[in-house]
């Protein structure tokens, strides 16, 4: 009985944090604030998976959480690279880069 109370409390707090991060992303003045908010949501989802796996007694959920964290990290790097360079792959060197 107490385990389900603490699980519910932890997941409720994480859900509130996710909602606040989504609002921050919607109100962010720059694209980088929005990327940071999406990364925060991903991190909170990873934490939610870990908490659920802990309370449910299923340690294999930690493997899933690590994989999701890696995907979240790579996705954030890709989006930031796209914002900086305007492309994800090889691009033609501009006159600025030639100098």
Z-matrix of the N, CA and C atoms (Angstrom, degrees):
N
C 1 1.458
C 2 1.529 1 111.22
N 3 1.337 2 116.69 1 -44.51
C 4 1.467 3 119.45 2 -179.65
C 5 1.523 4 111.71 3 -69.38
N 6 1.342 5 116.00 4 -31.41
C 7 1.456 6 119.12 5 179.99
C 8 1.525 7 110.13 6 -63.95
N 9 1.316 8 117.29 7 -42.85
C 10 1.460 9 119.67 8 -179.52
C 11 1.532 10 111.24 9 -67.76
N 12 1.343 11 117.00 10 -31.55
C 13 1.465 12 120.07 11 176.25
C 14 1.525 13 110.50 12 -64.58
N 15 1.345 14 116.73 13 -48.10
C 16 1.462 15 120.13 14 -178.17
C 17 1.525 16 111.49 15 -68.87
N 18 1.325 17 116.61 16 -36.27
C 19 1.460 18 119.66 17 176.09
C 20 1.527 19 110.18 18 -62.27
N 21 1.323 20 116.29 19 -46.81
C 22 1.465 21 120.43 20 178.53
C 23 1.514 22 112.45 21 -61.72
N 24 1.323 23 116.14 22 -40.84
C 25 1.467 24 120.39 23 179.72
C 26 1.526 25 110.97 24 -65.08
N 27 1.329 26 116.69 25 -46.15
C 28 1.470 27 120.27 26 179.51
C 29 1.527 28 111.28 27 -62.23
N 30 1.326 29 116.61 28 -46.49
C 31 1.458 30 119.71 29 -179.17
C 32 1.529 31 112.02 30 -67.46
N 33 1.328 32 117.00 31 -33.04
C 34 1.470 33 119.78 32 176.41
C 35 1.527 34 111.04 33 -66.16
N 36 1.332 35 116.21 34 -42.83
C 37 1.472 36 119.76 35 178.36
C 38 1.527 37 110.82 36 -64.47
N 39 1.322 38 117.01 37 -40.85
C 40 1.461 39 119.83 38 178.37
C 41 1.526 40 111.31 39 -67.23
N 42 1.323 41 117.27 40 -36.35
C 43 1.462 42 120.46 41 177.43
C 44 1.527 43 111.32 42 -65.17
N 45 1.322 44 116.69 43 -41.63
C 46 1.469 45 120.48 44 176.68
C 47 1.522 46 110.01 45 -61.98
N 48 1.333 47 116.58 46 -41.17
C 49 1.464 48 120.07 47 178.07
C 50 1.522 49 111.56 48 -64.23
N 51 1.322 50 117.33 49 -38.92
C 52 1.464 51 120.99 50 177.73
C 53 1.528 52 110.50 51 -64.18
N 54 1.314 53 117.14 52 -42.48
C 55 1.470 54 120.82 53 178.88
C 56 1.521 55 110.79 54 -62.97
N 57 1.337 56 116.91 55 -42.46
C 58 1.465 57 119.99 56 177.82
C 59 1.529 58 111.62 57 -64.22
N 60 1.333 59 117.33 58 -38.02
C 61 1.464 60 120.15 59 178.01
C 62 1.532 61 110.88 60 -67.41
N 63 1.321 62 116.95 61 -36.46
C 64 1.473 63 119.58 62 177.10
C 65 1.528 64 110.30 63 -65.40
N 66 1.322 65 117.47 64 -41.47
C 67 1.465 66 119.89 65 176.03
C 68 1.524 67 110.75 66 -62.44
N 69 1.329 68 117.03 67 -40.17
C 70 1.464 69 120.37 68 178.42
C 71 1.521 70 110.27 69 -62.71
N 72 1.315 71 116.30 70 -39.33
C 73 1.455 72 119.62 71 178.13
C 74 1.514 73 112.48 72 -66.64
N 75 1.333 74 116.61 73 -36.47
C 76 1.462 75 119.96 74 178.94
C 77 1.523 76 111.93 75 -70.72
N 78 1.324 77 116.78 76 -31.46
C 79 1.457 78 120.72 77 -177.34
C 80 1.520 79 113.58 78 -95.27
N 81 1.336 80 117.10 79 -4.30
C 82 1.462 81 120.64 80 -174.86
C 83 1.516 82 112.42 81 -58.62
N 84 1.328 83 117.22 82 130.69
C 85 1.463 84 118.81 83 -178.38
C 86 1.528 85 113.70 84 -72.74
N 87 1.329 86 117.81 85 -22.88
C 88 1.462 87 119.14 86 -178.56
C 89 1.532 88 109.76 87 -126.19
N 90 1.325 89 116.06 88 161.11
C 91 1.466 90 118.76 89 177.80
C 92 1.530 91 112.39 90 -62.10
N 93 1.309 92 117.43 91 -29.92
C 94 1.457 93 120.29 92 -179.60
C 95 1.527 94 111.54 93 -68.59
N 96 1.333 95 117.01 94 -33.64
C 97 1.465 96 120.10 95 174.04
C 98 1.524 97 110.76 96 -64.98
N 99 1.313 98 115.94 97 -37.82
C 100 1.465 99 120.10 98 178.90
C 101 1.536 100 111.39 99 -68.36
N 102 1.324 101 116.68 100 -39.87
C 103 1.462 102 120.15 101 177.18
C 104 1.526 103 109.94 102 -64.16
N 105 1.316 104 116.87 103 -41.74
C 106 1.461 105 120.67 104 178.01
C 107 1.525 106 110.91 105 -62.19
N 108 1.325 107 117.14 106 -39.52
C 109 1.468 108 120.53 107 178.77
C 110 1.531 109 110.93 108 -66.42
N 111 1.321 110 117.65 109 -41.08
C 112 1.462 111 120.37 110 178.29
C 113 1.529 112 110.18 111 -65.80
N 114 1.324 113 117.08 112 -39.14
C 115 1.456 114 120.74 113 176.86
C 116 1.527 115 110.43 114 -64.60
N 117 1.309 116 117.69 115 -38.12
C 118 1.463 117 121.57 116 177.14
C 119 1.525 118 110.83 117 -64.03
N 120 1.325 119 116.62 118 -41.92
C 121 1.468 120 119.94 119 177.72
C 122 1.526 121 109.80 120 -61.72
N 123 1.314 122 117.20 121 -43.35
C 124 1.458 123 120.32 122 177.88
C 125 1.519 124 112.60 123 -61.36
N 126 1.317 125 116.63 124 -40.82
C 127 1.459 126 120.92 125 178.15
C 128 1.525 127 111.13 126 -65.67
N 129 1.316 128 117.13 127 -39.45
C 130 1.465 129 120.02 128 178.22
C 131 1.527 130 111.60 129 -68.87
N 132 1.317 131 117.42 130 -32.78
C 133 1.465 132 120.10 131 175.19
C 134 1.530 133 110.04 132 -66.55
N 135 1.332 134 116.98 133 -40.80
C 136 1.464 135 120.60 134 176.53
C 137 1.525 136 110.04 135 -60.58
N 138 1.315 137 116.63 136 -43.38
C 139 1.464 138 120.68 137 178.10
C 140 1.523 139 111.09 138 -64.15
N 141 1.322 140 117.57 139 -37.67
C 142 1.464 141 121.08 140 177.28
C 143 1.526 142 111.40 141 -64.00
N 144 1.318 143 116.91 142 -41.06
C 145 1.465 144 120.43 143 177.18
C 146 1.524 145 110.12 144 -62.82
N 147 1.328 146 117.16 145 -42.38
C 148 1.465 147 120.99 146 178.92
C 149 1.527 148 111.53 147 -63.44
N 150 1.321 149 117.08 148 -44.16
C 151 1.466 150 120.86 149 -179.91
C 152 1.518 151 110.70 150 -63.81
N 153 1.315 152 116.76 151 -43.57
C 154 1.460 153 119.71 152 179.54
C 155 1.525 154 111.07 153 -63.84
N 156 1.325 155 116.25 154 -43.45
C 157 1.456 156 119.86 155 178.18
C 158 1.512 157 112.46 156 -63.29
N 159 1.333 158 117.35 157 -36.53
C 160 1.460 159 120.90 158 178.20
C 161 1.524 160 111.30 159 -65.34
N 162 1.319 161 116.56 160 -49.53
C 163 1.462 162 119.87 161 -176.98
C 164 1.529 163 112.37 162 -71.65
N 165 1.327 164 117.30 163 -27.14
C 166 1.458 165 120.42 164 180.00
C 167 1.530 166 112.13 165 -86.66
N 168 1.334 167 116.70 166 -8.84
C 169 1.448 168 120.63 167 179.65
C 170 1.511 169 113.48 168 73.56
N 171 1.325 170 116.65 169 32.79
C 172 1.463 171 121.52 170 -178.94
C 173 1.526 172 109.07 171 -121.37
N 174 1.327 173 117.18 172 91.26
C 175 1.467 174 119.93 173 -176.63
C 176 1.527 175 113.82 174 -66.86
N 177 1.327 176 118.10 175 -15.92
C 178 1.470 177 118.67 176 178.65
C 179 1.528 178 111.69 177 -68.35
N 180 1.315 179 117.54 178 -16.47
C 181 1.467 180 120.08 179 175.24
C 182 1.527 181 111.12 180 -65.52
N 183 1.320 182 117.74 181 -25.95
C 184 1.461 183 120.31 182 177.25
C 185 1.525 184 110.94 183 -65.73
N 186 1.328 185 116.87 184 -35.75
C 187 1.464 186 119.89 185 176.14
C 188 1.523 187 110.73 186 -64.10
N 189 1.316 188 115.75 187 -42.01
C 190 1.468 189 120.71 188 177.62
C 191 1.525 190 110.14 189 -63.30
N 192 1.323 191 116.70 190 -40.87
C 193 1.462 192 120.79 191 -179.67
C 194 1.528 193 111.63 192 -65.88
N 195 1.330 194 117.19 193 -39.58
C 196 1.467 195 120.29 194 178.19
C 197 1.522 196 110.40 195 -65.04
N 198 1.315 197 117.31 196 -41.74
C 199 1.454 198 121.17 197 177.81
C 200 1.533 199 111.00 198 -62.92
N 201 1.332 200 116.67 199 -43.24
C 202 1.463 201 120.12 200 178.75
C 203 1.529 202 110.99 201 -65.79
N 204 1.330 203 117.50 202 -36.46
C 205 1.466 204 120.70 203 177.31
C 206 1.522 205 110.83 204 -64.81
N 207 1.325 206 116.72 205 -39.11
C 208 1.463 207 120.35 206 177.78
C 209 1.524 208 111.05 207 -64.88
N 210 1.319 209 116.92 208 -43.77
C 211 1.467 210 120.73 209 177.34
C 212 1.534 211 110.43 210 -62.88
N 213 1.325 212 117.02 211 -40.16
C 214 1.463 213 121.65 212 178.31
C 215 1.528 214 110.44 213 -62.05
N 216 1.324 215 116.93 214 -44.01
C 217 1.460 216 121.47 215 -179.67
C 218 1.527 217 111.09 216 -64.74
N 219 1.322 218 117.24 217 -47.58
C 220 1.463 219 120.69 218 -179.60
C 221 1.521 220 110.63 219 -63.63
N 222 1.322 221 117.13 220 -40.60
C 223 1.463 222 120.33 221 177.90
C 224 1.518 223 112.65 222 -61.99
N 225 1.314 224 116.60 223 -39.85
C 226 1.465 225 120.45 224 178.25
C 227 1.522 226 110.87 225 -64.85
N 228 1.322 227 117.21 226 -43.11
C 229 1.464 228 120.69 227 178.37
C 230 1.528 229 110.87 228 -62.81
N 231 1.321 230 117.42 229 -40.72
C 232 1.463 231 121.51 230 179.96
C 233 1.528 232 110.86 231 -64.05
N 234 1.319 233 116.58 232 -44.88
C 235 1.470 234 119.67 233 -179.74
C 236 1.534 235 110.88 234 -64.85
N 237 1.323 236 117.11 235 -41.62
C 238 1.470 237 119.46 236 178.92
C 239 1.530 238 111.16 237 -66.65
N 240 1.326 239 117.67 238 -36.24
C 241 1.462 240 119.88 239 176.12
C 242 1.523 241 110.51 240 -65.11
N 243 1.323 242 116.29 241 -39.59
C 244 1.461 243 119.33 242 178.25
C 245 1.530 244 110.89 243 -64.44
N 246 1.330 245 117.60 244 -41.22
C 247 1.460 246 120.48 245 178.52
C 248 1.524 247 111.30 246 -63.98
N 249 1.316 248 117.05 247 -36.18
C 250 1.460 249 120.02 248 -176.37
C 251 1.525 250 112.05 249 -77.96
N 252 1.347 251 116.75 250 -45.07
C 253 1.462 252 119.47 251 -173.04
C 254 1.523 253 113.89 252 -103.35
N 255 1.313 254 118.05 253 -16.90
C 256 1.456 255 120.39 254 -179.83
C 257 1.517 256 113.82 255 82.20
N 258 1.319 257 117.35 256 0.45
C 259 1.455 258 121.92 257 178.19
C 260 1.520 259 108.57 258 -151.80
N 261 1.332 260 115.78 259 160.73
C 262 1.458 261 119.83 260 179.53
C 263 1.521 262 112.64 261 -103.74
N 264 1.306 263 117.05 262 -19.22
C 265 1.452 264 120.32 263 -177.09
C 266 1.514 265 111.68 264 -112.46
N 267 1.325 266 114.32 265 -156.67
C 268 1.457 267 119.40 266 177.00
C 269 1.522 268 108.78 267 -66.70
N 270 1.292 269 114.44 268 139.69
C 271 1.455 270 118.52 269 179.28
C 272 1.525 271 108.57 270 -132.95
N 273 1.312 272 114.54 271 158.27
C 274 1.453 273 120.51 272 179.63
C 275 1.521 274 107.79 273 -71.31
N 276 1.307 275 115.57 274 133.08
C 277 1.469 276 120.62 275 -179.62
C 278 1.516 277 109.69 276 -65.58
N 279 1.297 278 116.22 277 131.82
C 280 1.459 279 120.06 278 177.44
C 281 1.516 280 109.41 279 -84.90
N 282 1.303 281 116.77 280 172.76
C 283 1.459 282 120.82 281 -179.48
C 284 1.521 283 111.33 282 -65.48
N 285 1.329 284 117.59 283 -27.53
C 286 1.456 285 121.58 284 177.90
C 287 1.525 286 110.71 285 -66.04
N 288 1.321 287 116.89 286 -41.27
C 289 1.457 288 121.46 287 -177.58
C 290 1.526 289 111.52 288 -73.18
N 291 1.341 290 117.74 289 -24.23
C 292 1.463 291 121.13 290 -179.70
C 293 1.521 292 111.48 291 -72.18
N 294 1.321 293 117.93 292 -26.26
C 295 1.461 294 121.75 293 -175.27
C 296 1.479 295 112.83 294 -75.90
